[in-house]
């Protein structure tokens, strides 16, 4: 199995077990070693009292893209911390796209940047996640 196939197998296995991402309607658009792109449609039940997408749900989309990116190497990896900056609001019916990119991996820790855009490509949020590898692998492989 090459690195791309392994990343795809890890994403498929994680997605099958990830009830939160599936429940929010997230879709894996693409995955590669150290990178992942997920999308999500802003539904009525995701809109807050200001008639915009709840920031916590934008964070959740970014966090899920981060998770798929940092687990793409088949080492069980969790978040050690994360930060998000909101740049523009997301609106009902918007298709949000979160693209996570590996910045650095040193030993058991990593840094990943995630850009969240809307269907027009407008940047809505910037997320930085710090990862930590724990015991085990995402999938069994030869």
Buried (B, 14 or more C-beta within 10 A) or exposed (E): EEEEEBBBBBBEBBBEEBEEBEEBEBBBEEBBBBBBBBBBBBEEEBBEEEEBBBBEBBBBBBBBBBBBBBBBBBBBBEBBEBEBEBEEBBEEEBBBBBBBBBEEBEEEEBBBBBBBBBEEEEEBBBBBBBBBBEEEBBBEEE
